[in-house]
Amino acid sequence: MKKRLKVNGVLIFFAFLLLTLFPKLFFRNYKSGSFDTMIEASGLALILLGQLIRVSGRGFKAENSGQGEVLIKNGPYSFVRNPMYLGIFLIGLGIVLILFQWWAAAVFIIIFIIRYVSLIFTEEKKLKALFPNEFPGYKQKVPRILPSIISILKADITEYLPLKLSWLRKEIGSILTVLFTVLFLESWQDIRNKGLAGYIKEAIVMLVIILFFGVLIIYLSKCTQGKNVSNKS
């Protein structure tokens, strides 16, 4: 885990250095219009959805893994085998859509694949060794990182996205840091390029999305509390 954090820290440092040295190359040109608003709104939705999936995956695993003695197959792990990595991917993609040029999305996807695919394969080898009877069947049934849209639409969201406020509180610092940083940069650019009136219109859309996810969080946490969700099949 410490090695992973060090590598991520190095990547973040170099990304910040490049953005500081070549801001015009990376940051997108903000324009007025419904299409631009839609892109930014989609980016914010991806960030919030990614945070929700990441928190659900981490909290559910911590509460049900039994110190690594149990293979987690329910909750967020019932629609993808790596919900936390999926969450990270959605957060990163959302940030790119809001702040950066279109081509940066392709760069991000390539870096994500290089960074996380090897980690996923390494972790799957360990799981196969730890759970030789359970993991092969689970691997065949559940996608690695990209969920099946059909299975999601058929399933109950409260089943595959359990959420407890205690899980959320542990992650709230990093969530707010990412959210406020992205929204501050986006707002600053909007005011500069679109004026205050254009910024207010987009701010209302962003606020609606945030409120929607706030209501969703309350709903999921109440359903999780009522169901007492666990990893039992």
Beta strands, then each sheet from edge to edge (+ up, - down):
end
